Amino acid sequence: MTAILMIDDDVELCQLVADYLAMDGYQIDMVHDGVSGLSQAQTGHYQLVLLDVMLPGLDGLSLLKALRHDNYCPVLMLTARGDDIDRIIGLELGADDYLAKPFNPRELQARVKAILRRVELAHHDINQTTPLLEVNQVTLNPRNRQVQCRQRDVSLTATEFQLLEMLMRHAGQLVSKEQLSQQVLGRRLQLYDRSLDMHISNIRKKLSQFANDEKIQTLRGSGYLFLTGPV
């Protein structure tokens, strides 16, 4: 059974979410403060963490930062509606997606399924003889989910890995934002949704630790292009 950890101090909301997601067969554990939530999330028992930003003891953004030191369990941030700063910071710290409160349970269900589908694809690739992708001094191994830039390891979240893999498979070709959103994030591109931009920005930052040249080019209003060589 897929285990999900929900860290939120709203006890009633946690129970409503747990009851709703249980209908899809998920096991939901609930923690209502940041310190206990971090400890629980670090156990490695969960396939997904639902994380509220506003928490007693340790706020959600600090919790995410601490968790990302050694754990890449997917995280869906729960933020206040209209609080763009928290969303952007959460994505910069390695959240896989975010959802604004109050949310429609069906939208939560869709986001959860999309994230877990990415995890499932990751495990599927491990068992396949998928060849390495090597483009412009970046090597991506779909089997063990490893990425190297100039032979140095690059740590990516599951979402970042899938975005980079899709761009590298289409190296030298424009990949539209709509394609990336639908195939990786699992939803249509939405107006003012900056998730995709922030994930791409994170990938750029991580690659730039080992290479000064640009690897991913933005074609404003159109999409992204993984470069096949220095420009």
Sequence and secondary structure as in RCSB ss.txt:
>XXXX:A:sequence
MTAILMIDDDVELCQLVADYLAMDGYQIDMVHDGVSGLSQAQTGHYQLVLLDVMLPGLDGLSLLKALRHDNYCPV
LMLTARGDDIDRIIGLELGADDYLAKPFNPRELQARVKAILRRVELAHHDINQTTPLLEVNQVTLNPRNRQVQCR
QRDVSLTATEFQLLEMLMRHAGQLVSKEQLSQQVLGRRLQLYDRSLDMHISNIRKKLSQFANDEKIQTLRGSGYL
FLTGPV
>XXXX:A:secstr
  EEEEE S HHHHHHHHHHHHTTT EEEEE SHHHHHHHHTTS  SEEEEESS SSS HHHHHHHHTTT    E
EEEEETT HHHHHHHHHTT SEEEEES  HHHHHHHHHHHHHHHHHHHHHHTS    EEETTEEEETTTTEEEET
TEEE   HHHHHHHHHHHHTTTSEEEHHHHIIIIISS   TT  HHHHHHHHHHHHHHTT  S  EEEETTTEEE
E SS  
